[in-house]
Amino acid sequence: MVERFSGRLSDVIGSHHCNSAEDLETTLKRYVWLYHQHLTQKALDHRTPVQAMKDWYAERPDLFRKKPRHLRGPDT
């Protein structure tokens, strides 16, 4: 999963022209947010990473320091 995520990041970086380090940071933050909150993963039974974390939390809350939650978008 890590290699696939890294490959997707490479695709995002390769397809966007960034004029500054700030542009690159904003692009990466947006993609990471999108990946965790909205893109389903086959390895997680077609759930988003946040959905999977919430399910795991419901089953084993003792494994978590805090409750997983959806985050507002990076542009809000």
PyMOL commands that set and color helices and strands:
alter all, ss='L'
color gray80, all
select helices_A, chain A and resi 2-15+21-37+42-44+49-59+61-63
alter helices_A, ss='H'
color red, helices_A
deselect
rebuild
show_as cartoon
